[in-house]
Amino acid sequence: MALAKIEAGGHGFDLVVPSANYVSIFAEKGLTTPLDLARLPNHGNIAPEWMDVVWDPGRTNSIPWQWGSVGIAVDTAVYSGDVNTSAVWLEVPDELKGKINVVPEMTDIVSLATLYYGGEPCSEDLEVLKKVRDGLLAAKPNWIAMDYGATEKMSNKDWAASVNWNGSTMRIRENLPTVVYGYPKEAIPFGWIR
């Protein structure tokens, strides 16, 4: 949404926090101003592994703000199986059918599913992509929602599980200690950075 607003001439933004996959789009469209490193004395404190990223080599248009992981929040009072696999939401166990949410962040969801089915994020392998498509279509009827409201809905026990982020899951755990955060073993090392 920020891209469309800025591209349409929106103004008044001092700072925009796009997902990593949008940084290069903003830059290619001339919607960013290259960073003036003389005005950013702490720029040198950025960890080396976050400096030369695919979407902004050398960090000329962006600065890392947050990082985290994508995993699965599961209420162990409802489900006691393995939470460290995307099978929880792609091959939904009976205990979670109709009780699992999938966040509508397609980059995260498609990447997790691609890793689960044996590919790499951004894969162009048509056989893997067919497995991803078929797996997502088969799993979707077992989900209750595709929503960002996991913190509230899981805290209230409206949902029993959600593909979710580590920070949100921590907030859920503060309200509902039976919730655990599963990190899909097939997705290591997968996360996000903004």
Phi, psi and omega per residue, in radians:
M1 nan -0.674 3.132
A2 -1.082 -0.675 3.131
L3 -1.045 -0.842 -3.124
A4 -1.097 -0.729 -3.132
K5 -1.141 -0.780 -3.118
I6 -1.238 -0.716 3.133
E7 -1.092 -0.555 -3.140
A8 -1.413 0.074 3.093
G9 1.778 0.116 3.100
G10 -0.997 2.535 -3.117
H11 -2.443 3.132 3.134
G12 1.606 0.089 3.112
F13 -1.620 2.171 2.994
D14 -1.575 -0.525 -3.037
L15 -2.544 2.344 3.059
V16 -2.201 2.415 -3.106
V17 -2.051 1.402 3.114
P18 -1.424 2.788 2.982
S19 -1.113 2.709 -3.076
A20 -0.921 -0.672 -3.085
N21 -1.199 -0.164 3.122
Y22 -1.753 -0.251 -3.079
V23 -1.014 -0.831 -3.120
S24 -1.153 -0.544 3.102
I25 -1.158 -0.819 3.081
F26 -0.984 -0.812 -3.102
A27 -1.139 -0.793 -3.133
E28 -1.071 -0.562 -3.136
K29 -1.496 0.025 3.127
G30 1.261 0.461 -3.091
L31 -1.673 0.049 3.087
T32 -2.083 2.768 3.014
T33 -1.902 2.197 3.122
P34 -0.950 2.475 -3.097
L35 -1.103 2.411 3.035
D36 -1.661 1.666 -3.030
L37 -1.113 -0.372 3.085
A38 -1.136 -0.422 -3.132
R39 -1.663 0.029 -3.106
L40 -2.176 1.320 -3.038
P41 -1.080 -0.434 -3.131
N42 -1.540 0.030 3.134
H43 -0.974 -0.601 3.137
G44 -1.208 -0.163 3.141
N45 -1.564 -0.022 3.141
I46 -1.258 2.300 -3.135
A47 -0.991 2.428 -3.082
P48 -0.949 -0.647 -3.111
E49 -1.191 -0.249 3.120
W50 -1.826 0.032 -3.118
M51 -1.513 -0.806 -3.067
D52 -1.842 1.366 -3.074
V53 -1.728 2.664 -3.065
V54 -0.978 -0.724 -3.039
W55 -1.400 -0.214 3.132
D56 -2.744 1.275 -3.103
P57 -0.952 2.232 -3.135
G58 1.351 0.013 3.139
R59 0.922 0.966 3.116
T60 -1.509 -0.337 -3.097
N61 -2.130 -0.051 -3.074
S62 -2.620 2.805 3.092
I63 -2.282 2.382 3.103
P64 -1.140 2.371 -3.100
W65 -1.984 -0.854 -3.134
Q66 -2.434 2.774 2.981
W67 -2.532 2.773 3.129
G68 -3.042 -2.936 -3.121
S69 -2.189 2.810 3.079
V70 -1.917 2.187 -3.129
G71 -2.583 -2.589 -3.069
I72 -2.353 2.101 3.031
A73 -1.518 2.227 -3.083
V74 -2.362 2.305 3.050
D75 -1.447 1.921 -3.087
T76 -1.237 -0.174 3.026
A77 -1.273 -0.318 3.138
V78 -1.837 -0.685 -3.062
Y79 -2.327 2.218 -3.100
S80 -1.958 0.162 -3.135
G81 -1.402 -2.991 -3.127
D82 -1.146 2.113 3.129
V83 -1.726 -0.062 -3.085
N84 -1.667 0.789 3.107
T85 -2.720 2.544 3.086
S86 -1.249 -0.095 3.036
A87 -1.028 -0.450 3.132
V88 -0.991 -0.655 -3.109
W89 -1.933 -0.243 3.117
L90 -1.706 -0.483 3.050
E91 -2.238 1.152 -2.915
V92 -0.959 2.106 3.085
P93 -1.151 2.689 -3.077
D94 -0.911 -0.692 -3.096
E95 -1.100 -0.398 -3.072
L96 -1.867 -0.058 -3.134
K97 -1.061 2.224 -3.114
G98 1.331 0.156 -3.104
K99 -2.254 0.174 -3.052
I100 -2.050 2.379 3.102
N101 -1.843 2.611 3.035
V102 -2.196 2.093 -3.131
V103 -1.051 2.477 -3.097
P104 -1.467 0.756 3.051
E105 -1.753 1.619 -2.980
M106 -1.056 -0.587 3.103
T107 -1.067 -0.790 3.139
D108 -1.159 -0.809 -3.062
I109 -1.152 -0.841 -3.125
V110 -1.152 -0.665 3.111
S111 -1.132 -0.807 3.110
L112 -1.058 -0.777 3.138
A113 -1.133 -0.697 3.126
T114 -1.098 -0.759 3.092
L115 -1.109 -0.702 3.138
Y116 -1.069 -0.685 -3.112
Y117 -1.580 0.262 2.973
G118 1.658 0.124 3.127
G119 -1.801 -3.007 3.079
E120 -2.027 2.633 3.082
P121 -0.932 2.516 -3.113
C122 1.188 0.380 3.140
S123 -1.062 2.530 3.015
E124 -1.956 0.155 3.124
D125 -1.246 1.903 -3.044
L126 -1.089 -0.585 3.128
E127 -1.161 -0.748 3.095
V128 -1.136 -0.769 -3.114
L129 -1.119 -0.588 3.057
K130 -1.149 -0.716 3.087
K131 -1.080 -0.724 3.124
V132 -1.083 -0.893 3.129
R133 -0.988 -0.887 -3.101
D134 -1.115 -0.681 3.129
G135 -1.142 -0.757 3.119
L136 -1.134 -0.749 3.134
L137 -1.134 -0.655 3.123
A138 -1.238 -0.599 -3.087
A139 -1.378 -0.594 -2.990
K140 -0.925 -0.698 3.123
P141 -1.076 -0.284 3.136
N142 -1.591 -0.042 3.135
W143 -1.623 2.612 3.069
I144 -1.530 -0.534 -3.050
A145 -2.803 2.884 2.898
M146 -2.210 1.687 -2.912
D147 -2.578 2.733 3.078
Y148 -1.568 -0.017 -2.979
G149 -1.508 0.529 -3.040
A150 -1.051 -0.683 -3.083
T151 -1.010 -0.881 -3.123
E152 -1.274 -0.836 -3.024
K153 -1.187 -0.626 3.093
M154 -1.339 -0.647 3.086
S155 -1.040 -0.600 3.137
N156 -1.520 0.012 -3.120
K157 1.149 0.422 3.041
D158 -1.288 -0.550 3.081
W159 -2.127 2.674 3.111
A160 -1.810 -0.255 -3.135
A161 -2.781 2.769 3.096
S162 -2.774 2.380 2.852
V163 -1.114 2.256 -2.926
N164 -2.724 3.070 3.123
W165 -1.831 2.758 -3.069
N166 -1.048 -0.729 -3.104
G167 -1.143 -0.784 3.109
S168 -1.111 -0.721 -3.138
T169 -1.118 -0.646 3.079
M170 -1.042 -0.728 3.133
R171 -1.171 -0.619 3.081
I172 -1.106 -0.789 -3.109
R173 -1.056 -0.534 3.088
E174 -1.124 -0.541 -3.135
N175 -1.630 -0.507 -3.043
L176 -2.456 1.566 -3.033
P177 -1.095 -0.228 3.120
T178 -1.376 -0.070 3.115
V179 -1.466 2.369 3.056
V180 -2.105 2.836 3.117
Y181 -1.935 1.965 3.095
G182 -1.632 2.433 3.102
Y183 -2.020 1.919 -3.042
P184 -0.968 2.100 -3.090
K185 -1.053 -0.522 3.134
E186 -1.336 -0.142 -3.090
A187 -1.815 0.016 -3.108
I188 -1.246 2.271 -0.069
P189 -1.746 1.894 -3.136
F190 -2.180 2.303 3.115
G191 -2.824 -2.786 -3.118
W192 -2.457 2.780 3.083
I193 -2.569 2.406 3.067
R194 -2.230 nan nan
